Amino acid sequence: MKRINTVDIVRGIVMVIMALDHTRDLLHIPALTQDPTDLATTTAPIFLTRWITHLCAPTFVFLSGTSAYLSLLRRSDRPGGLADARSFLRKRGLVLILLEITVINFAFWTDIQFRSLMLQVIFAIGGGLVLLSWLSKISARWLGGIGLLIIGLHGLLALLPAFTNPAVRLGWALLFRTEVFPISANFILLVAYPLIPWFGIMLVGFACGPVFVLPPEQRRKRFVYYGLLSLGVFVIVRAINVYGSAPWSVQKDPLFTLLSFINVNKYPPSLLYTAVTLGVMFVMLWLADGADNAFTRVMTVYGKVPLFYYILHWYLVKAAMTAMVLLQGFRLSDMPLGSLSFGRPPGSGLSLLGVYAVWLGIVVVLYPLCRWYGRYKADHPHIGWLRYV
């Protein structure tokens, strides 16, 4: 089965957007003290810079489920192919979790003592692939239904009282909620991406796998239909203003009222967050499907090597932050290391315009590296470990 470029194009687009959010996190002046989505203190450009990056994680997770379906489909007609494919999903999931807690977390904190551990999207995808390696024996339609139930109903778990037993609290957080755990004076665990809410998105992506192998015209109609349906759910449920995210309210002007309306909860991914982001993602799939131009070809280069890009972009962002700190007159000894510290000293940072400039530079630097690695993988299919990165 031929590789589906639509997946690579859309994944490449959101990967480029993702680098903007992480550049803002580490280099923007107010990022150390200001929540970019707090309407009492933010500005529209800062809010929208953060909001557009909401598209990234749901798209990654959804397309990971889709890619898992397509991988199983490619091997379904080979003797033992499905068993091998499920085994690969399981092993790749475990590799992703290992990379999250080692290579990727070191990129966040550059702390050789590993006093902070943050479980983010790679952890959620890795754990999801492990679960999917077992559950993929169930019909894709049934798994999609389970995924929709998780997306729609997991928000009700917030009504449960908080657990007091530390071990139960930790287990619950790993599965269902975002929480910080000060394990000791020198170690903090942040569960940013609890497994089950994100696994619901992966299951829906897996269930949509058959859509990607339909004839192009039918496929594009489905993308439009699912996109409008998802965005329609967002608008209707958000207008009711009872469930799905923190309530919106009338603000100081129409623009900020609109920002309040679209301000949805990501940690964990609420019903409305998932509905609006997947709705936009389906529209992007519709626009990208069959497109062949300079822009889509560039995005495909990034989208074909997502994990390589993800790991490398964190180290480039951290290097850019370190260079900025030194150029602004600070010393390496001024960079604070410790629990949940990115290492940027107070008083350092760039304006939002400067953040955009650095982001574009990082994306440009990544392009030839991703193109080289993509070609290397294609030319060396016999090297087994390349399948995992």
Secondary structure, 3 states (H helix, E strand, C coil): CCCCHHHHHHHHHHHHHHHHHHHHHHHEHHHHCCCCCCCCCCCHHHHHHHHHHHHHHHHHHHHHHHHHHHHHHHHCCCCCHHHHHHHHHHHHHHHHHHHHHHHHHHHHHCCCCCCEEEECHHHHHHHHHHHHHHHCCCCHHHHHHHHHHHHHHHHHHHHCCCCCCHHHHHHHHHHCCCEEEEEECCEEEEECCCHHHHHHHHHHHHHCHHHHHCCHHHHHHHHHHHHHHHHHHHHHHHHHCCCCCCCCCCCCCHHHHHHHHHCCCCCCCCHHHHHHHHHHHHHHHHHHCCCCCHHHHHHHHHHCCHHHHHHHHHHHHHHHHHHHHHHCCCCHHHCCCCCCCCCCCCCCCECHHHHHHHHHHHHHHHHHHHHHHHHHHHHCCCCHHHHHC
